[in-house]
C-alpha cells in the first residue's frame, strides 16, 4: 500500500505541475490575445483615419479636375470667339479693299 500511495502522490504532483504549466501557458496566451486585440484596434483606427484622408483627397482632386476642365472649356471658347472676331475683322478689310479696288477700275 505504501508504494501505491507513493505513486499516487507522485502522479498528483506531476498532474499539479502540468496543470501549473498549462495555466501559465493559458495566461500567456490570453495576454498575447489581449495585446493583439489592442494592436488590431489601433490598426483599425489608423485605417479609418487613412480612409477618411483618402476620401477627402479624392474629393479635392475631383473638384480640381472639374475646375480645370471648366477653365479649359472657357479658354477654348474664348480662343474660338477671338478667332471669330479676327476673322470677321479681316473679312471686313478684304471687302473694303475689294470695294475700293472696284471703284478704281
C-alpha positions in Angstrom: 0.0 0.0 0.0 2.8 2.4 0.7 4.1 2.0 -2.9 0.6 2.8 -4.3 0.3 5.8 -2.1 3.7 7.0 -3.1 2.8 6.5 -6.8 -0.5 8.3 -6.3 1.2 11.3 -4.6 3.9 11.3 -7.4 1.1 11.3 -10.0 -0.7 14.0 -8.2 2.4 16.2 -8.1 3.1 15.5 -11.8 -0.5 16.4 -12.6 -0.3 19.6 -10.5 3.0 20.7 -12.1 1.5 20.0 -15.6 -1.6 21.9 -14.5 0.5 24.9 -13.4 2.4 24.8 -16.7 -0.8 24.7 -18.7 -2.3 27.5 -16.6 0.9 29.6 -17.2 0.7 28.9 -20.9 -3.0 29.8 -21.0 -2.3 33.1 -19.1 0.5 34.0 -21.5 -1.8 33.2 -24.5 -4.6 35.3 -23.0 -2.1 38.2 -22.5 -0.9 37.7 -26.1 -4.5 37.7 -27.4 -5.3 40.9 -25.4 -2.2 42.5 -26.9 -3.2 41.5 -30.4 -6.7 42.9 -29.8 -5.2 46.2 -28.8 -3.0 46.3 -31.8 -5.9 45.4 -34.1 -8.0 48.2 -32.6 -5.1 50.7 -33.2 -4.7 49.5 -36.8 -8.4 49.7 -37.4 -8.4 53.3 -36.1 -5.4 54.2 -38.3 -7.1 52.6 -41.3 -10.3 54.6 -40.6 -8.2 57.8 -40.5 -6.4 56.9 -43.6 -9.6 56.1 -45.4 -11.0 59.5 -44.4 -7.9 61.2 -45.7 -8.1 59.4 -49.0 -11.7 60.2 -49.4 -11.1 63.9 -48.7 -8.1 63.9 -51.1 -10.1 62.2 -53.9 -12.9 64.7 -53.5 -10.4 67.6 -53.7 -8.8 66.1 -56.7 -12.3 65.7 -58.3 -13.1 69.3 -57.7 -9.7 70.4 -59.0 -10.2 68.4 -62.2 -13.7 69.9 -62.6 -12.4 73.4 -62.3 -9.5 72.7 -64.6 -12.0 71.2 -67.2 -14.2 74.3 -66.8 -11.3 76.7 -67.2 -10.1 74.7 -70.3 -13.6 75.0 -71.8 -13.7 78.7 -71.1 -10.2 79.2 -72.6 -11.2 77.2 -75.7 -14.4 79.2 -76.1 -12.6 82.5 -75.6 -10.0 81.4 -78.2 -12.7 80.4 -80.7 -14.5 83.7 -80.1 -11.3 85.7 -80.6 -10.6 83.8 -83.8 -14.1 84.5 -85.0 -13.7 88.3 -84.3 -10.3 88.3 -86.0 -11.9 86.5 -89.0 -14.7 89.0 -89.1 -12.3 91.9 -88.9 -10.1 90.6 -91.6 -13.1 89.8 -93.9 -14.3 93.4 -93.5 -10.9 94.6 -94.5 -10.9 92.4 -97.5 -14.4 93.5 -98.6 -13.4 97.2 -98.1 -10.3 96.7 -100.1 -12.3 94.9 -102.7 -14.8 97.7 -103.0 -12.0 100.3 -103.2 -10.3 98.3 -106.0 -13.6 98.1 -107.9 -14.1 101.9 -107.8 -10.7 102.4 -109.3 -11.5 100.4 -112.5 
